[in-house]
Amino acid sequence: MPFDLSSRLAERRAAHLYRQRPLLEGPQGPEVIVDGQPLLAFCNNDYLGLANHPEVIAALQTGTKRWGVGGGASHLVIGHSGPHHALEEALAAFTGRPRALLFSTGYMANLAAVTALVGRGDTVLEDRLNHASLLDAGLLSGARFSRYLHNDPASLASRLDKAEGNTLVVTDGVFSMDGNLADIPALAQVARSKGAWLMVDDAHGFGPLGLKGGGVAEHFGLSLDDAPVLVGTLGKAFGTAGAFVAGSDELIETLIQFARPYIYTTSQPPAVACATLKALELLEAESWRRDHLNALIQRFRSGAQALGLSLMDSFTPIQPILVGSSDRALAFSAALKRHGVLVTAIRPPTVPNNSARLRVTLSAAHSEQHVDRLLAALAEAWSELKGTEHA
Ligand SMILES: *Cc1c(COP(=O)(O)O)cnc(C)c1O
């Protein structure tokens, strides 16, 4: 039987689930040109506005002059260079953990950590709304894999009672499509009481949350015992690329020895680590970015609530507007685009069925005027959408 790709693609189209890649013609920022059209964008994860920061760019340029471009080899062969090592030490200090290990992407960091810690005969328990990379990691590990109800310590506890072998509990710190925080103190307590380890992936918390940008760990004051495995990504609020796992010396040594997604891949370009070192410095020191971002979040929420839009329980830069069906979410997003504003529609399977949404993300690079333009466009697009449905 030949592969029947065309009917698979046609089905996808018919279900309003077909995806396309908008073509960005310039650096990240609030005002972008996408597919030739100038738009005001609210969809990147550059929460602190560091992806196009002149000092971060300069650090990358200086880094390439000194270290060249390619990493050249895996970390265990001869690809582990000075900037990688310095960044790991800085990230350990930043997270208050004994050590940190650098990865090229968050997806790989998650595959690495989960598969190195659990395998056949063990158990991995995950929040059902965890990021796809965490769910994939759980499946790949070969451990008994089960999902507990979203952010529900009681549901976790009942699954822990049936767990076998080493047990890893895995949660997003900030849920990437909802913007709410995991109830980590409660989850950590349940996990500890049953002898399980908690792994927190705080891709969206590092940067925006905590007085110094330390994410949910800083927000909740999580110790190494509360969250023995702490993951952060560098392509979001850090504005660069890569990810890290922070934890005990033994955890990091275990990953270096056993984590295949760490061992069998080329190190990231050293200059990217130079850029991240600069981004980390700005992220910690320039708390005005967080203050400004929080003011924008408040401004957006009160404006959107006044319009009668359905927001979620989030005080983070992720501010989804719940719409319901996929075709309605697409229509809303298309109407906004006609008004010059870009907000992506997020549809199943990325989110549960009938919970398609517009995922608004705010950044410290936005101004109050930008948020007001978004609110004005939302008002118009929303009334157009309601008009077509009643007609
Ligand atoms: C984005 C994201 C990742 C993946 O990180 P990349 O560096 O983009 O591969 C992992 N976990 C969560 C929760 C994310 O939002």
The ligand as a MOL file (V3000), in Angstrom:
LIG
                    3D

  0  0  0     0  0            999 V3000
M  V30 BEGIN CTAB
M  V30 COUNTS 15 15 0 0 0
M  V30 BEGIN ATOM
M  V30 1 C 8.4700 25.8750 24.6360 0
M  V30 2 C 8.3910 24.8150 25.6670 0
M  V30 3 C 9.2880 23.7490 25.6610 0
M  V30 4 C 10.2540 23.5120 24.5310 0
M  V30 5 O 11.3180 24.3710 24.6000 0
M  V30 6 P 12.1470 24.6350 23.2590 0
M  V30 7 O 13.4160 25.2250 23.7250 0
M  V30 8 O 11.3180 25.5550 22.4440 0
M  V30 9 O 12.3300 23.2980 22.5950 0
M  V30 10 C 9.2430 22.8500 26.7080 0
M  V30 11 N 8.3400 22.9800 27.7020 0
M  V30 12 C 7.4380 23.9760 27.7110 0
M  V30 13 C 6.4650 24.0600 28.8260 0
M  V30 14 C 7.4320 24.9150 26.6850 0
M  V30 15 O 6.5320 25.8860 26.6770 0
M  V30 END ATOM
M  V30 BEGIN BOND
M  V30 1 1 1 2
M  V30 2 1 2 3
M  V30 3 2 2 14
M  V30 4 1 3 4
M  V30 5 2 3 10
M  V30 6 1 4 5
M  V30 7 1 5 6
M  V30 8 2 6 7
M  V30 9 1 6 8
M  V30 10 1 6 9
M  V30 11 1 10 11
M  V30 12 2 11 12
M  V30 13 1 12 13
M  V30 14 1 12 14
M  V30 15 1 14 15
M  V30 END BOND
M  V30 END CTAB
M  END
